[in-house]
Amino acid sequence: MKALLRGAITLLVLVAGWQALVWTTGLPRYLLPGPLAVADAMQRQAPLLLSHGLTTLAEILIGLVAGVALGGVSALLLARFRTARRWLMPLLLVSQAIPVFALAPLLVLWLGYGMASKIAMAVLVIYFPVTTALFDGLRRTDPGWLDLARTMGASPAAILWSIRLPAALPAFWSGVRVAAAVAPIGAVIGEWVGSSSGLGYLMLHANARMQIDLLFAAVLVLGMFAVTLYAAVDVLARRALPWQPDTQPAEDANP
């Protein structure tokens, strides 16, 4: 509760400083609108923001689910089969070596201007952190547990599903948290390259028309999506890992 209060106070101070900067410098609205102007734009353009926001939110959610599923399956294959490591690991690394902006035009060309290309972009951004986090967790299972399971005659598949995968869940959820934070990036980049709706599309058009207050409003809505999605994933992770309570240093326990 105290942490939330401190966060709210910090946010209020930042917003007040932002508004004070606009008032004292006299910057025109087309360069830096104040929080009051952005709030007014959000109120006036609420239906427009809602319409485009729902499109982007759908792309983010579908991309997150698909990216997590694909990353989880890839990590299991990498952990279970040596051949998969030989073929998938180079592809995994290459997927991060190529800039996302370089792939976005190709995906739009192949998949069209609809949601499919934006979902594919979100999946590309999400795939690497989920795969690497889960694969790293699967490789770091306690050797004592593995030796005990082999002594009892457990098969490699049984060891994977009953021991290594449960032990890797904390690492997996860490990867999902990162994926939830970066998922909006892929969707918006796809909308910037080519789209007919979405918050990224709205940002481009607002910038071209010098409607900077609307641009800031769209960025704020996107930020709220990211924070809400991260918080929801964090709650799911806590409920999925009841045996692993959070710990914190003693000096932070009673701030």
Summary of the structure (lengths in Angstrom):
residues: 255
radius of gyration: 22.3
end to end distance: 11.1
largest distance: 75.6
contacts: 788
relative contact order: 0.13
helix: 83%
strand: 0%
